[in-house]
Amino acid sequence: MAEIGIIGLGAMGLASAWAAVRAGASVIGFDRFSAGHERGSSHGESRMIRRIYSEGALYNALLDRAYDLWAALEADAGERLFVKTGGMDAGIAGSAFMAEALSSAETSGQAYDVLDAASLRRRYPALAVPDDVMAIFAPGSGYLLSDAANAAMARLAEAGGADLYWDCPVKRIDRTNGGFRIHAADGNYDADHVILAAGPWVGEFDGDLDRALTVERQVVGLFDGPDDMPPFQRVLADGRRIYALPNGPGGRWKLGVYHHRKQRGPDYRETLPVDAADRALLADALGEVLQDCPPPDAFEVCRFTNTADHRFILDTAEDGRVLVSACSGHGYKFAPAIGEAAVALALGEAPRVYLSPFSLARQTKL
């Protein structure tokens, strides 16, 4: 019998596996698809990491711990996984978004600069900057090499003794007197504790989670981007929130619009092909924020798994299973801290970070 069984081996599941072996626990993990698949929320060459988090100060402790653990992962893996470039939150001066971003900067304890439109144009000529736009620049931000990081977590977990079963769907999980029985495609497995981190499919294993989460299709476009530009997100006057970042080294960039076409529901667990509407939406968004860049010429499809208020769920169910949601489209940067907290919950230990803002009960009341 393993001490911890993990259902879902995207970023959150792999981070949990890596954390569990560091804690000395025996681990089994399952994913319904092959390693490195593109059917969830964790694939792709890069993900943005923002040292100042405009979503609010409630994320600061989790973010601080994540930065420590990304550095630990780099050291253990012996490879660079975090590219520090600085990064920006931009929007209309005086808007609610920028007020929250500034408040987060002031409470973060991190270095930052406030840039007006003229300063932005001087510093980053490739940006399209209306006169009423401002930005907060955080030098500690950058991007993560996500595919490489996922592979590193899997490799280190297995080196620590974890058994990871790919292409092995879990059909159901039963509570037993001694823990849990995991009914997988190739047989039954027993574990003292279970961490549910199945992304868009996590609701199949827990009715409360299923009611609290909504799967959403998200598409990003890849294009030849500017030189000497940090990752950024910008909220337009019409409310669209656009993000852009390097797609790893080499001059290619990726761009997306949060909540893309608002295509939501269980049907969007599956990958629908990119169509003309996707391409037009992303080309238009690119023109809003960057000048003189060619339109996207390649595309990736992933999934957001959203809560009502776009926070995470990181909690323990009544039967003892640890519940990890796929984090509403902004969780990747927190993955090692979330994995560590999930393992602490599973083992009955006190997490290093405050988790009340991420309770399941909060979401079921919204």
C-alpha positions in Angstrom: 0.0 0.0 0.0 1.3 3.5 -0.9 1.0 6.3 1.5 -0.2 8.8 -1.1 -2.1 8.1 -4.3 -2.4 11.0 -6.8 -5.1 11.2 -9.5 -4.0 13.4 -12.3 -0.4 14.1 -13.3 -0.5 17.6 -14.7 1.5 20.3 -12.9 -0.4 20.0 -9.7 -0.2 16.3 -9.5 3.4 16.1 -10.5 4.2 18.9 -7.9 2.4 16.8 -5.3 4.4 13.7 -6.3 7.7 15.6 -6.0 6.7 17.1 -2.7 5.6 13.7 -1.4 8.9 11.9 -2.1 10.7 14.9 -0.5 8.6 14.3 2.6 9.6 10.6 2.6 6.2 9.2 1.5 5.7 6.4 -0.9 3.7 7.5 -3.9 1.6 6.1 -6.8 0.2 8.4 -9.4 -2.2 8.0 -12.4 -3.0 10.0 -15.5 -5.5 9.0 -18.2 -3.2 10.3 -20.9 0.5 9.9 -21.8 3.3 12.0 -20.3 3.5 15.5 -21.7 0.0 15.3 -23.2 -1.9 18.4 -24.4 -5.3 17.5 -23.0 -5.1 19.5 -19.8 -4.0 22.8 -18.4 -0.2 22.4 -18.0 1.3 21.8 -21.4 3.2 24.3 -23.5 6.8 25.6 -23.5 6.2 28.5 -21.1 4.0 30.0 -18.4 4.2 33.5 -16.9 5.2 34.0 -13.3 4.5 37.4 -11.7 6.4 38.5 -8.6 3.7 41.0 -7.8 0.2 39.5 -8.0 -2.6 41.8 -9.1 -5.2 39.2 -8.1 -4.7 40.2 -4.5 -2.5 40.0 -1.4 -4.1 36.7 -0.4 -1.8 35.0 -2.9 1.4 36.5 -1.6 2.4 33.8 0.9 1.7 31.1 -1.6 3.7 33.0 -4.3 6.6 33.5 -1.9 6.8 29.8 -1.2 6.4 28.9 -4.9 9.5 31.1 -5.8 11.5 29.2 -3.1 10.4 25.9 -4.5 11.0 26.7 -8.2 14.6 27.5 -7.1 14.8 24.2 -5.3 13.5 22.4 -8.4 16.1 24.0 -10.5 18.8 23.0 -8.1 17.6 19.4 -7.8 17.0 19.0 -11.6 20.3 20.8 -12.6 18.6 22.9 -15.2 17.2 26.4 -15.7 13.4 26.5 -15.4 12.8 30.1 -14.4 13.8 32.9 -16.8 13.8 36.2 -14.9 13.0 39.0 -17.3 10.8 41.3 -15.2 7.1 41.6 -16.0 4.2 44.1 -16.1 0.6 44.6 -15.2 -0.9 47.3 -17.4 -4.3 49.0 -17.6 -6.3 52.2 -17.5 -4.9 54.6 -14.9 -7.4 54.8 -12.0 -9.2 51.6 -12.9 -10.1 49.0 -10.4 -7.6 46.6 -11.9 -4.7 49.0 -11.6 -5.8 50.0 -8.1 -5.7 46.3 -7.0 -2.3 45.9 -8.8 -0.9 48.9 -7.0 -2.2 47.7 -3.6 -0.7 44.3 -4.2 2.6 45.9 -5.1 2.6 48.0 -1.9 1.9 45.0 0.3 4.2 42.5 -1.5 7.5 43.6 -0.1 8.9 43.3 -3.6 10.6 45.9 -5.8 8.5 47.6 -8.4 8.2 50.6 -10.7 5.1 52.6 -11.7 5.3 53.6 -15.4 3.0 56.1 -17.1 2.2 56.0 -20.8 5.2 58.1 -21.9 7.6 56.0 -19.8 6.2 52.8 -21.3 6.6 54.1 -24.9 10.2 55.1 -24.2 11.1 51.8 -22.5 9.2 49.4 -24.8 8.7 50.9 -28.3 6.9 47.7 -29.4 4.0 48.3 -27.0 0.8 49.9 -28.3 0.2 52.4 -25.5 -2.8 54.8 -25.3 -2.4 58.0 -23.3 -4.5 56.7 -20.4 -2.5 53.5 -19.8 -0.1 52.9 -16.9 1.8 49.8 -15.7 3.5 48.3 -12.7 6.8 46.7 -13.6 8.1 44.0 -11.2 11.8 43.1 -11.9 11.3 39.7 -10.1 8.8 38.4 -12.7 9.5 36.3 -15.7 8.4 33.0 -17.2 8.7 29.3 -16.4 9.8 26.7 -18.9 6.7 24.6 -18.1 7.1 21.5 -20.3 10.7 21.2 -18.9 9.5 21.8 -15.4 6.8 19.2 -15.6 9.3 16.7 -16.9 11.7 17.5 -14.1 9.1 17.0 -11.4 8.2 13.7 -12.9 11.8 12.6 -13.2 12.6 13.6 -9.6 9.5 12.0 -8.2 10.3 8.7 -9.9 14.0 9.0 -8.8 12.6 9.3 -5.2 10.6 6.1 -5.6 7.2 7.2 -7.0 5.4 4.9 -9.4 3.7 7.0 -12.1 1.2 5.3 -14.3 0.5 7.0 -17.6 -2.3 6.1 -20.0 -4.0 4.6 -17.0 -7.5 6.1 -16.3 -8.9 5.9 -12.8 -12.5 4.7 -12.9 -13.4 5.3 -9.3 -12.1 5.7 -5.8 -13.6 3.9 -2.8 -13.1 4.6 0.9 -11.8 1.5 2.8 -11.1 0.8 6.5 -7.5 1.4 5.9 -7.5 4.3 3.4 -8.6 4.2 -0.2 -8.9 1.8 -3.1 -8.1 3.2 -6.5 -9.8 1.3 -9.3 -7.6 2.0 -12.4 -7.7 0.7 -15.9 -5.0 -1.9 -15.2 -6.0 -3.0 -11.8 -6.7 -1.9 -8.2 -4.3 0.0 -6.0 -4.5 0.9 -2.3 -3.3 4.1 -0.7 -3.5 5.6 2.8 -4.3 9.0 1.4 -5.5 10.4 -2.0 -4.9 13.7 -3.7 -7.3 14.6 -6.5 -5.6 16.7 -9.1 -7.4 15.6 -12.3 -7.9 19.1 -13.8 -10.9 19.2 -16.0 -11.9 15.7 -15.0 -11.6 16.2 -11.2 -15.4 16.7 -10.9 -15.9 13.0 -12.0 -14.6 12.0 -8.6 -16.3 14.5 -6.3 -19.8 15.8 -6.6 -19.1 19.0 -4.6 -16.2 19.8 -6.8 -18.2 19.0 -10.0 -20.8 21.6 -8.9 -18.1 24.2 -7.9 -16.0 24.0 -11.2 -16.6 24.9 -14.8 -14.4 23.8 -17.6 -13.6 26.4 -20.2 -11.8 26.2 -23.6 -8.8 28.5 -23.9 -6.7 29.1 -27.1 -3.3 30.9 -27.3 -1.6 32.1 -30.5 2.1 31.8 -31.2 3.9 34.6 -33.2 7.2 36.2 -33.9 7.5 38.7 -31.1 9.5 41.7 -30.0 13.0 41.7 -28.7 13.8 43.1 -25.2 10.2 42.9 -23.9 9.1 41.3 -20.7 6.0 39.3 -20.2 2.9 41.4 -19.5 -0.8 41.4 -19.1 -3.0 44.3 -19.9 -6.7 45.0 -19.2 -8.3 47.0 -22.0 -11.0 49.6 -21.6 -13.6 47.1 -22.7 -12.6 44.6 -20.0 -10.6 42.2 -22.2 -7.5 40.9 -20.3 -4.7 40.0 -22.6 -1.5 38.3 -21.7 1.7 37.8 -23.7 5.0 36.2 -23.0 8.0 34.6 -24.7 7.3 31.0 -25.7 10.7 30.0 -24.4 14.0 31.3 -25.9 14.3 32.0 -29.6 12.0 34.9 -30.4 8.7 33.2 -30.5 5.9 34.6 -28.3 2.5 33.4 -27.1 -0.6 35.5 -26.5 -4.1 34.8 -25.1 -7.2 36.6 -23.9 -8.5 35.4 -20.6 -11.8 33.5 -21.1 -11.2 33.6 -24.8 -14.7 32.9 -26.4 -16.4 31.9 -23.1 -16.9 28.4 -24.3 -17.8 26.6 -21.1 -19.1 23.2 -20.0 -18.1 19.5 -19.9 -18.0 19.3 -23.7 -14.9 21.4 -23.6 -12.9 18.8 -21.8 -12.1 17.5 -25.3 -9.9 19.4 -27.7 -11.9 21.3 -30.4 -9.9 22.4 -33.4 -8.9 26.0 -33.8 -11.1 27.9 -36.2 -11.4 31.2 -38.0 -13.1 32.9 -35.0 -10.2 31.8 -32.7 -7.6 33.2 -35.2 -9.5 36.5 -35.6 -9.9 37.1 -31.9 -6.3 36.6 -31.2 -5.1 38.6 -34.2 -7.3 41.5 -33.0 -6.0 41.2 -29.4 -2.4 41.2 -30.6 -3.0 44.5 -32.5 -4.4 46.1 -29.3 -1.2 45.6 -27.3 1.8 45.2 -29.7 2.8 47.1 -32.8 4.4 45.7 -36.0 4.1 42.0 -35.0 2.8 39.5 -37.5 -0.4 37.7 -36.6 -0.3 34.4 -34.8 0.6 31.6 -37.1 0.3 28.6 -34.8 -2.1 27.8 -31.9 -2.4 25.8 -28.7 -5.6 24.7 -27.0 -5.8 24.2 -23.3 -8.5 24.3 -20.6 -9.3 26.5 -17.6 -11.2 24.9 -14.7 -12.8 27.8 -13.1 -14.4 28.5 -9.7 -17.0 31.1 -9.3 -14.6 33.8 -8.1 -11.5 32.4 -10.0 -9.7 31.4 -6.8 -8.3 28.0 -6.3 -9.6 25.0 -4.3 -7.1 23.4 -2.0 -9.0 21.6 0.7 -9.8 18.3 2.3 -13.1 16.5 1.6 -15.2 14.9 4.4 -13.8 11.5 3.5 -10.2 12.7 3.7 -9.4 13.1 0.1 -7.4 16.2 -0.7 -9.0 18.3 -3.4 -6.8 20.3 -5.8 -8.6 22.3 -8.5 -7.0 23.3 -11.7 -6.8 26.8 -10.5 -9.0 29.0 -12.8 -6.3 29.5 -15.4 -3.7 31.2 -13.3 -2.3 28.5 -11.1 0.7 27.1 -12.8 3.1 29.5 -11.2 2.0 28.3 -7.8 2.3 24.6 -8.6 5.2 23.5 -6.3 3.7 25.4 -3.3 0.3 23.9 -4.0 1.8 20.4 -4.3 3.6 20.8 -1.0 0.4 22.1 0.7 -1.6 19.2 -0.7 0.9 16.7 0.7 0.8 18.3 4.1 -3.0 18.1 4.1 -2.9 14.5 3.1 -0.4 13.6 5.8 -2.3 15.5 8.5 0.4 18.1 8.9 0.0 21.9 9.0 0.6 23.5 5.6 3.2 26.2 5.5 0.8 28.7 3.9 -2.7 29.9 4.9 -5.3 28.0 2.9 -8.7 29.3 4.1 -9.2 31.5 1.0 -9.1 28.3 -1.1 -11.7 26.3 0.7 -14.3 24.2 -1.1 -17.0 25.5 1.3 -16.3 29.1 0.1 -17.0 28.0 -3.5 -20.2 26.0 -2.7 -21.6 29.1 -1.0 -21.0 31.4 -4.0 
